[in-house]
């Protein structure tokens, strides 16, 4: 959404438990927990020791607070979207679970295609391969473009055979960016659907749902959403909320809040996207952690996080270029995830050697992946440069 750019945040390291001698530049692997998230998890685990204090209503309250917070996060960088509220959010366990739902509900016929990217993360590939194999459809891979222009490569691949594009917002290996609004327009021209895995961007990169209009959108909580593992959020567009879930659990049925009548079996589901919730969705340990994380992200603002990460990415890009690394061009990358390539090739065991020197990054394919957040400080830049210089 168009708007005034916001100021870069001062260091928020005090809200995390990151030692001063650690340069943690690896949110794209797994985010460190906020202190508030850790405390919420510990309190939730202790709560289970006293189950007599857990009321039937507690199976629903925190879950709906979490749905509301996630919908608010999506709305915070979007233009007006019909149905962008708690009713549009399902609580699931993983990206693969959510994409299994999408693959089961989006129209796909024999001879049609599902577009994915070269070296795309497998959780948004395997469900489509399975579905395509069942019905005689094809998973078509968009080759990696030499100039990092994924948008043009995707648009060139869209034709009348394409029924679904299953895509990220940035490529997970190096942060190369996709213009999802342009892709949505290209898909509209052939009547194709859009299934998004935004695990490597949501929470640190604004996305305008009013322009992108995904049919299904999922993000795992444990990366840029700063939440726990085994938790993910699925946004379902209004036209798909009467679809078929992956499993048939009791809590997604109408009237399930009344525990005294659970044996009065019902075929009708609760409102909106709740029918797609994973079984035992009321996880009393994970939900409070996810809620604490989303509230902090909303307090900072996604635009502020993006601007802060972008400033650090520029610092890392400029400094590492002097060591012979070639960063992905700024106009081709997300603000929060920087891919560094070496024309001479990456040294063997680079990630392990960096870790020994207190620097955590990821090596994905031919790139060193540096992912910054609001806790990065000057010392982290110096520590990375010093470790990289020790070839």
Secondary structure, DSSP 8 states (H G I E B T S, - for coil): ------------GGGB---TT-EE-BTTT----BHHHHHHHHHHHHHGGGGGG--TTHHHHHHHHHHHHHHHHHHTTS---TT-SGGGEEEES-HHHHHHHHHHHS---TT-EEEEETT--GGGTHHHHHHHHHHT-EEEEE---TT--HHHHHHHH--TTEEEEEE-SB-TTT-BB--HHHHHHHHHHHT-EEEEE-TTTTTTS---HHHH--SEEEEETTSTT---TT-EEEEE-GGGTTS--SS--GGGBTTTT-GGGTTS----B-SGGGGG--TTTT-TTHHHHHHHHHHHHHHH-HHHHHHHHHHHHHHHHHHHHTTTEEE--GGGB-SSEEEEEETT---TTHHHHHHHTTEE-EEETTEEEEE--TT--HHHHHHHHHHHH--
